[in-house]
Amino acid sequence: MRLCVFPLAVLLSAALLPAQSFTPVRELKNLSPGAVAKLHTLETLDALPAADWHFHAGDLPHGESPALDDSSWPLVHGHSKAPKDAVWYRREIEIPKTLNGYDITGARVWFQFQADANGPMPQIIYFNGKRVALGDDLEPIVLFEPAKPGDKILVAVKLLHTVDDKTFRGVTLRIEPSSSGQRPDPDDIRVQCIAAANLLPQLKTPRPDLLPKVEAAVEAIDMKALAAADQTAFDASLRKAQGILSELHPMLSEAKVDLAGNAHIDAAWLWPRSETVDAVKRTFSTALQLMNEYPDYTYSQSAAQYTEWMAEKYPDINAQIKQRVKEGRWEIVGGMWIEPDLNMPDGESLVRQLLVGQRYFQEQYGVTARIGWNPDSFGYNWQLPQIYKRSGLDYFVTQKMHWNDTNQLPFRIFWWESPDGSKVLTYFPTDYVHDNVNPTRISADFAESAQRNPGTSEMLDLYGIGDHGGGPTRAMLEQADHWIEKGKTDAVPAMHYSTAQKYFDDVEHNLNPDSPTWNYDSLAKGYTAPPASAAGAVGLPTWKDELYLEFHRGVFTTQAQHKANMRNSEVATLDAEKLASFAWLDGKTYPAAELTEDWKKITFNQFHDLAAGSGIGIIYKDAQRDYTEVFHSDREISDAAINTLSATVDTHVSTGVPVMVFNAMAWPRSETVNLNVQLPEDAKSVRLLDAHGQPVPSQVVSQDAATHQFTLIARVKDVPSLGYTVLHAEAVTGNAKASAENDLRLDEKSDAITLSNAHLKLVLDRKTGCITSLVSLPANTEFLAPKACGNELQTFKDTPKQYDAWNVDPGTFDHYTPISSVDAVTVLTHGSLRDTIRVTRTWQKSHFTQDISLDAGADQVEVANDIDWQEQHVLLKAAFPLAASSAKATYEIPYGSIERPTTRSNSWEKARFEVPAMRWADLGDAHQGLSLINDSKYGYDAVDNMLRLTLLRSATWPDPDADRGRQRFTYAIYPHAGDWKQALTVHRGFELNDPLKAQQVFSHTGTLPTEHSWGTVENANVTLTAVKKAEDSNALVFRMYEWAGKASEVKLHVPRGAQYAVESNLMEKVEGSHLALTGDVVTVPIKPYEILTVQVFYSGSNVATK
């Protein structure tokens, strides 16, 4: 984006056209070699050569001075590298009499220096020692006007310090013929020839028979006259060629191009968010200024966060945007708070991206988005169409799938269908921002679109400057104006300023209803023929699968602490909402503003580069501050709600203290809970009684005699769903036992340690630390492969060719080095409730501690990891070779699951060698399987019978310290009979991430009993994820989803006092009539894989009115 241009950089004229890129292989395949060669010669008339530049690494005073002797500086060319520090480039530019025979006397010559550094590239430009421009993303600057043979100017360019090494791309010295208009522009002729050759065979009514016309136009150009510097004859031949080309205009005007200005702005990446605020301000100010100058120019913008920044910091800018939105020239797209990652955030987080974003757009501009807009995220989960559709968005735009490193999806526009049947019309532009409005490029893109979707007659083209903001420049708009006008008479497509919505409105009415269903399996089998165009309608498929990006596979793992914060903040905020909702029914004001601010912080930090771990270190420090604030806010909200709720509960005990155990899930739970208890008197130990006075198995972990405080674990049974149970903690004196039952067994031998309970038996090898056997005792079923090393830590050399923090390259997993030695294998605890084996290891510079635990009554094993990670370019996995396998493994995705192949028999399967998942992945057959559940990880792979969880990476760019240091996380090994659906793996994933929570409370009488549930879902295949107060009414919102593919009648038990219930969309817009409500039970149908929202309305004296 231009920051400052000095007087020499005058306003660009309507004839200013940056040099066209010349790519014969792609753009000129329909022309003869002779025609291609002639057009290539014409291209050389478009710009002065400026290949060699004197280069100085490092700063120096007055590097711009004409008196400076740079003769000893080395010469460099385009696409050369330079260091991060300030550098200088110098060259003298001289105007020749002719350029390859073409007289450029009187022309205007434009200068543009092109360099980048994976981020802002600030530069200072000097002509003859005078500074003429300063900033990054600079527009072309006039160098000579009018050009006279022999004129010379010394150009010096200083590139300032950057976050990454620089790449010098080259210099463009664009020649603009004299503005007198007396001479035809040879580059205009060249562009038309290329555009016509690209488009004629791919029009809605194909006309390859007219390609000879293009050949004739090229043939008419008199290259002998050019070689002889006969300007009159050469110009006459150009006019003749133009006349031939103009005859093609009626046919080429069938190709329509919607030009939508856009600025892809990264909220935080190679710069902190504070800098992004300024980038947004500059981008928006430029867009508004250009709208004043170009009355037809339109601009599209996503991310409500940017709107909030303008509304709060620059209200004058926001006021102008409101007016342009009203006029239809500023298009609101996306609907989300930010452009997030779309694989790793929980499904409810994606809903809140839209709820918070759409509400803010409505508040500020009176509109909401209808187009999902996330062009640069790193893959797209299969439930996204449903989330969009149920939020009022009917379309989706992304370009990222073009980045695939192995295969290309064979379509540009298609119906994208979620597992439940929800569909959004989806479009792949060729980039999120093009830096030109160039008919050679646009025609090639159009032709490719028509090949992939027969019958295409209209294309959406996004242009502008992106990443660090910028948007369309004046030069781009001049170029657009030029070719829009040319498109009325000449051999180029019919281009016009437009919006993405206008494109979808036009195209949606011209689609072939016969749409074949495709997915990755069908592509692997070769079903890639373009769908037919019927009666001129566009042929398009229905894609019923995820959109997996075959690139950037390391983003599921990099910056592990940030990913843990993402997961934990989602859990904490959803729990706080549930408690606050039930407290609201008891009369406490619902903390809507505080929770909205929490969600804004959570959703901002799910921005795709933040979530991916692909930013500089400072942005994760900013994120950590946000998360600290979110966790503090959630604790305050939860504590306040618990105080309100517990005040009405009968917690009275005659001795000892009461402890409430809370269950945030909508099903009863029996599991181990951590407790802190402070007794009023001295005690040797503590014992627990349940609400019925029966002993609760427990184990003291630690105690502080001075404060009478005990830390213990307890196995609590049947804690009510969305509810609590009250335990009674009392002192144990003398030699009384603190706990009841114990089914744990520990057998310690010289070569192995065996842990077992009534459900499982685990054998761990003392020499290697491997789990060598994992048996289900009721059926005596072995879950690990023979002679296998379960929980093997595998290391991989991880040196991607590019995009260090982003990429795990193909072939990375072909070879691994196991961490096969141990420092020690010891029994850490052998108690009445939990047995733990500690395995410690040292490998290279890193240290590993794994506590492998089996609890009494548990049917899963937990592995708590404490790692001091000090590696570089190493990837770490935990591997489990299983006794059972199948052709597909199942992975959790937002609000659902997906099957992916475990085979590698074709390019589509081979490309998916590292895949995203949320809380779990499962591999097995119809009889048995194993779920690998995690509390903060997102990368998995499964090959044949091997299931692996990716634990850590160690990239060095853009954050050289990414993931170095202490890492703590837990995963659970859950062997089960049957498949993952029968085993309720979905429930186990939620339980590991949101354990039962215990809190000591005061003893008193109350109206609520010692056990209580505020709600439950009777259907095991339906999981309730969120309970919150409605945004605009006295209703509670219950969100749930069906995950087993089974249509059901949901029985939703809700808090007492409900007046009526309705179904709504994800944006809380009521849909349909009242639902069946019998007592406190709502009955509502749910489709397979549906995300369902029910609003239950309350009234009465106890309900807080705010």
Secondary structure, 3 states (H helix, E strand, C coil): CEEEECCCCCCCCCCCCCCCCCCHHHHCCCCCHHHHHHHHHHHCCCECCCCCEEEEECCCCCCCCCCCCCCCCCEECCCEEECCCCEEEEEEEECCCEECCEECCCCEEEEEEEEECCCCCCEEEEECCEEEEEECCCCCEEEECCCCCCCEEEEEEEECCCCCCEEEEEEEEEEECCCCCCCCCHHHHHHHHHHHHHHHHHCCCCCHHHHHHHHHHHHHCCHHHHHCCCHHHHHHHHHHHHHHHHCCHHHHCCCEEEEEEECCECCCCCCCHHHHHHHHHHHHHHHHHHHHHCCCCCEEECCHHHHHHHHHHCHHHHHHHHHHHHHCCEEECCCCCCCECECCCCHHHHHHHHHHHHHHHHHHHCCCCCEEECCCCCCECCCHHHHHHCCCCCEEECCHHHHCCCCCCCCCEEEEECCCCCEEEEECCCCCCECCCCHHHHHHHHHHHHHHCCCCCEEEEEECCCEECCCCCHHHHHHHHHHHHHCCCCCCCEEEECCHHHHHHHHHCCECCCCCEECHHHHHCCCCCCCCCCCCCECCCEECCCECCCCCHHHHCCCHHHHHHHHHHHHHHHHHHHHHHHHHHCCCCCCHHHHHHHHHHHHHCCEHHHHHCCCCHHHHHHHHHHHHHHHHHHHHHHHHHHHHHHCCECCCCCCCEEEEEEECCCCCEEEEEEEEEECCCCCCEEEEECCCCCEECEEEEEEECCCCEEEEEEEEEEECCCEEEEEEEEEECCCCCCCCCCCCEEEECCCEEEEECCCEEEEEECCCCCEEEEEECCCCEECECCCCCECEEEEEECCCCCCCCCCCCCCHHHCCEECCCCCEEEEEEECCCEEEEEEEEEECCEEEEEEEEEECCCCCEEEEEEEEECCCCEEEEEEEEECCCCCEEEEEECCEEEEEECCCCCHHHHHCCCEECCCEEEEECCCEEEEEEECCCCEEEEECCEEEEEEECCCCCCCCCCCCEEEEEEEEEEEEECCCCCCCHHHHHHHHHCCCEEEECCCCCCCECCEEECCEECCCCEEEEEEEECCCCCEEEEEEEECCCCCEEEEEECCCCEEEEEEECCCCCEEEEECEEECCEEEEEECCCCEEEEEEEECCCCCCCC
